[in-house]
Amino acid sequence: MPSDQQARAQASAITPGRLSPDAEPAPTDRVLALFGGHRLSPGQRRIARYITDHLTEAAFLSITDLAERVGVSQPSVTRFAASVGFSGYPALREALQPIALSAVAPSPAPDGQDRRNELQAAIDAEIENLEQLRRGLADAGQVLDIGRELARSVPLTVLGLRISASLAEYFAYAARRIHPDVRAVTRGGSVAYDALLQSREAGGSWVLAFAMPRHAHETLAAMRTARASGLKIALVTDPALGPLLDEADATLTAATGSRLVFDSYAAPGVLSAALLQAMADADPQRTQARLEGYEHAAEQHNFFLEE
């Protein structure tokens, strides 16, 4: 964890690309930089958002008053201060006060304008995540190799627990159109244990695991179960290092958006689609046959509205 002095120094920096080198960072940018680079829970993001939106007031509040304004407990404020690199709330407040004093009251803006700007900033951050993914896929060899292995695994198990379940279900839904046996595992514990063992006994060789922050203990347990049963693991996760990487045979990373209360997944979603493309290309004849069969069934049973 950085020292209070290091954390204060972060307040003088801003996210690269937001301002020109000669520009003076706005107080809001300095506060965002102070909180940036730390993995915060949704509750902690509420605290960060309140401080950012009410900087000139929040920087001088007691821990009791701040907790009351945000609607959290005092220990939550203390844990938030520690999460962004300070020894406690007093040290955080000390770093915030000179930033608040330097703030110049902006000209009145239409109601909601600040909120719209923050939403735009969140989208800008996601665009940067996509740019990073694009640069990382300059050599698509790893994605193609993993897609080929996933296509060969029959059955193919797709694991995603808690917040990662949505990505797993998206991938499994699409993969069933081009793969003969795809099994989604979105519940942990003994349910995941049974599903993984059955997949291996049925001849499966690979598991595709999605693990987005906050990483769950049950995801790690499920991956260890898969490995112990003889299954190989392809992991899609965020760039943060952790014990999940030690259990994976292959890892693909995509950054999550963390500017809002809950994470957003533009880059992991695109990476998932790229993996599906790689699977489709790995066995083009099977892909074409299955897609044509699905389209025939969709027309026969009137699955979709006419467009």
N, C-alpha and C positions, 0 to 999 in steps of 0.2 A: 504494500500500500504506500502511495507517495506521502511524503511529509506535508505538514501544513504549508511550509514555505514553497514546496513544489506545486501544491495545489493552487496557491495564490498566483504563482507565475503563470499557470494555465489561463488565468482570467485575462491576461494581456494578449492572448493569442485567440485566433478565430479559425474556423474551418477553412482550409485552403480553397481559394477560388471564389470566396464570397465577396471579398473586397480587394481592391488593388493594393500593392505594397505601401503606397504613400497615403492611403486613406486611414483616418482615425476610426478604430472599431467602435461601433455603437455600444452603449451599455448592455443592450439585450444580447448582442453578439458575444460580449465578454462573459456574460453569465452563462450562455449556452456553451461556450468553450470551457468554462469551469466545470460544467456537468458532463461535457462530452467525453467519450472514450471509456465510459463506465457502464456496465450492464446493470440497469435499474429495473426493479419490479414495477408492475403497473401502479401499485400504491405509491412507490417512490417517485414515479413520473408525475403523479398528481402534485406531490410536494414541489418538484422542480418546476412544473408548469405554473403553480401559484406564485412561487418566488419570481419567476420570469415575468409574469403578467402584472405583478404588484410590487415591483422591485423597490421603489422608493419607500414603500411602507414596510414590506416584509423584511428588509435588511435591518430594521430596528425593532422588530417584535421579539418578545421573550419566547422561549421555547413553548411555554404554555399557550400564549396567544397564537403563535403560528400553528400549533397543533389544532387548536380550536377553529381557526379560520379554514384550514384545509379539511378538517373533519377526520383527523387521524389521532393516534395516541402519541404522547410525548416520547416513549421509546422508539416509535416509528421515525420521528424526526431525528433522534440520535443516531439510529441505524442508517438513515439517509445520509447524514453528515459523514459518517464513517465510510459509506459506500462511494462517496465522491472524493475521498482522500483526506478527510480532516479528522483530528483527534476527538472532536466533539462538536456540538452545535455552536458553542461560543466562538470556536476558531472559524467555523464557516461564516458566521455572522460578521466577524471581523474582516473577512475577505470580501464580503458583499457590500459593506458599508461605503468604502471609497468608490465603488462602482456606482452605487445608488446616488452618492453625492455628485458624481460627475454627470448624472443624467440630466439632459435638457428636455423640458417638456415639449413634446412634439405638437405640431398644429393639429387641431381637431380633425379626426377622421370619421367617416360614416360608421355607424354602429356595425360591429362585426368585421371591420376592415382588418384589425389585428389578427382575428381568428383566421380570416381568409389567407392572410400572409403566412401564418404559421402552417396552414394546410399546404400552401404552395411550397414552403420550405421543406415539408415532409416529402412532397413529391420530388422536389429537387434532389433530396437525399437518396430516394429510390432510383432516380435516373443515374446518379453516380454509382449506386450498387450495380445497375445494369451495365454501365460502362466498364466497371471492374470485371464483371462476368464476361463481357465481350472480349476484353483483353486476355482474360484467362483461357478463353476458348480459341485463341489464335492458332494453337495446335490442338485440334479436336481429337487427337488420337486416343486419349484416355476415355473420353465419353464414348467413342466408337467401340473401344475394346470392352468396356463395361456393358454397353448395350448388347453386344454380341453374346456375352456370357449370360446376361439376363434372358435373352431370347432362347438360349439353349436349355435353360433350367425349366423342367416340366415336372411338377408344378413350380411356379414362381411365387414366392411369398413376399408381400409388401407390408412392412411394419411401420406403424406410426401411432404413437400414443400421446394422449393429452392434446396439446395445441397442434402437434404434428399429424393428427389423425386426418385433418382436412386435405393435406398434401398427399397422404397415402391413399385416401379414397379417390382423389382425382386421378392419381397415377393408375391405380388398379382399375378404375372404370374405363379409362382409355385403353389400357394394356389388354383388357379382355377382348377388345375388337381385333387384336392382331396376334394374340397368344392363346393357346388352347386351355390353359389352366392357371388362373391367377387368383391367389388367395390373400385377401386383405386381413391384417391383424391390427385391430385398433383398440383392443382391451388388453391390459397387462395381467400380471399374476399367473395363476394356473391356466387361465384361458389361453394366454399367449404360449405358455409352456406346451400345452396339448397341441395347439395348431402348428407350432414349429416342429415338434417331433413327428406329427403326422405328415407334414410336408416332406421331411427327410425320408421317412419310411416309404412314401409314395414315389420317391426317385428324384426329388428336388435337390438342387445343388447350390442355389444362391438365394439369399434374402436381400431385398433392397430396403434399407432402413432410413427413415426420415427422422431427424433429431434437431428440431429448432429450439432455441432458448425459450423458457428455462428448461434445461436438460433434466429429465426425470430419472430417478433411481431405477424405476421399473423398466425404462428403456435399456439401461445398462444391463440389468438382470436378464432381459429378453435376448439381448445380443450375446451375452455369455452362454445362455442356454442354446442358442442357435449354433454357436461355435463348438460347444461341447458335443452337440449332436452330429457334427460333421458338415454343417452348412457353412458356406462362405458368405461374407457380408460385404455388400457395397453400401457405403454410408453417404447420405446427402445431409450436410449440416452447415452451420455458420462457421466463419473462419476461426473462432475461438478454439484454443487447444483444450484438451480434456481427456478423461479416461476412456471416452467412447472411441477415440481414434485408435487406442491400443487394441480394441477388439475388431476393428474393421480390416478387411483384406484390401479394400480400395476405397478412397475417400474423394468426394467432390464437394467443393465448398461454394456457397453463395451467401452474401451478406443479407441480413434482414433489416428492414426499416425500423428504426427505434425512436423516431421523433414524436410519435403519438403515444397515447396511453397504452395501446396494445400494438405489438409488432405487426408489420405488413411484409408480404412475401412476394414481391414482384420478381426478384432475381431467382429465388428458389423455384418459383412457378415456371419461369422460362427454362431453367436448367432441367426441370422435370420433363417439359415438352421436348427438349433436345435429346434426352435419354430415350423417350418414346420413339422419336425419329430414328435414333440409332438402332433400336430394337426392330423397327419396321424394315430398315434397310438391311439388317443382318440376314433376313430370310424373306426376300421380296415375293417369292411365289406364294408362300404361306400367307403373307400379309395381304396380297391381292385377293386370294381366294376367300379369306376370312372377311375382308372388307366388303367384297361383293355379296357374300352370304348374308352379312348383317344388313346391308342396304335392301336386299330382297325381303328379309324378315320385317324390316321397318316399314316398307311399302305394304306388305301383305297385312300387317296388323295395325297399320295407321299409327305409328308411334308419335309422329311429329305433326305439328300444324303446317299447313301450306304457307309458303312465304313467297 
